[in-house]
Amino acid sequence: MTRIDRELLLSKIQDAERKYKSVAKAPPCVLADIQALTAVTEHRAVLTKYELNIMKRQFNGEMSMTEAATKMGHSTSWYKARAPEVKVGNYRIMEDKLDE
């Protein structure tokens, strides 16, 4: 997931305000640079089929979140970050790569 670098964004805005006395008076190229920093690409959780099945079992109450995260080999913070995306269907399945 691409995150907005808030410090960089704030410094660009402050530079524009300092140089042009207002962001509203800044030229379009400067505003485009600032807007490009805030453009966030679509975030989708990337999971294997195994991870998705474990998460669905946890959602159905068959196991605890800690148990599900342990079975997947991840921490609970990793799990918590992806669970809301999976619940709304915003995820992508990657190959399990078991043959390698």
C-alpha positions in Angstrom: 0.0 0.0 0.0 1.2 3.4 -0.9 1.1 5.8 2.1 1.1 9.5 2.0 4.4 10.9 3.3 2.9 13.6 5.5 6.2 15.3 6.3 7.1 15.6 2.7 3.7 16.9 1.8 3.7 19.4 4.6 7.2 20.7 3.6 6.1 21.1 -0.1 3.0 23.1 1.0 5.1 25.2 3.3 7.7 25.8 0.6 5.0 26.9 -1.8 3.5 29.2 0.8 6.9 30.7 1.6 7.9 31.2 -2.1 4.5 32.4 -3.5 3.0 33.9 -0.2 0.0 31.5 -0.7 -0.6 28.1 -2.1 -3.4 29.6 -4.2 -0.8 31.8 -6.0 1.5 28.9 -6.8 1.9 27.9 -10.4 0.0 24.9 -11.7 3.2 22.8 -11.9 3.9 23.3 -8.2 0.2 22.4 -7.4 0.5 19.3 -9.6 3.6 18.2 -7.6 1.7 18.6 -4.3 -1.4 16.8 -5.7 0.8 13.9 -6.9 2.0 13.3 -3.4 -1.6 12.9 -2.2 -2.6 10.5 -5.0 -2.9 7.1 -3.4 -3.1 4.0 -5.5 -5.9 1.6 -4.9 -5.0 -0.7 -2.0 -5.9 -4.3 -2.2 -4.9 -7.0 0.3 -2.8 -9.7 -1.5 -3.4 -13.1 0.0 -2.9 -16.7 -0.9 -5.9 -19.0 -1.1 -4.8 -20.6 2.2 -4.7 -17.3 4.0 -8.1 -16.3 2.6 -9.7 -19.6 3.8 -8.2 -19.2 7.3 -9.5 -15.6 7.4 -13.0 -16.7 6.4 -12.9 -19.4 9.1 -12.0 -16.7 11.7 -14.8 -14.5 10.4 -17.2 -17.4 10.9 -16.1 -17.8 14.5 -14.4 -21.1 14.0 -11.1 -19.8 15.5 -9.7 -16.8 17.3 -7.8 -14.0 15.5 -4.5 -15.0 17.2 -4.9 -18.6 16.2 -5.7 -17.6 12.6 -2.7 -15.3 12.4 -0.5 -18.0 13.8 -1.7 -20.6 11.3 -0.9 -18.2 8.5 2.5 -17.5 10.0 1.9 -13.8 10.5 1.4 -11.5 13.4 -1.9 -10.3 14.7 -1.1 -6.7 13.5 -0.5 -8.1 10.0 -3.9 -9.8 10.3 -5.7 -6.8 11.6 -4.4 -4.6 8.8 -5.9 -7.0 6.1 -9.1 -8.2 7.8 -11.2 -5.1 7.0 -10.1 -5.3 3.3 -11.1 -8.9 3.1 -14.4 -8.4 4.8 -15.5 -5.8 2.1 -14.0 -8.0 -0.7 -11.1 -5.8 -1.5 -8.4 -8.4 -1.9 -6.4 -10.1 -4.6 -5.4 -13.8 -4.7 -1.8 -14.6 -5.5 -0.4 -18.0 -6.4 0.6 -20.2 -3.4 3.9 -21.2 -5.2 4.0 -24.5 -3.5 6.0 -26.1 -6.3 9.1 -24.0 -5.7 
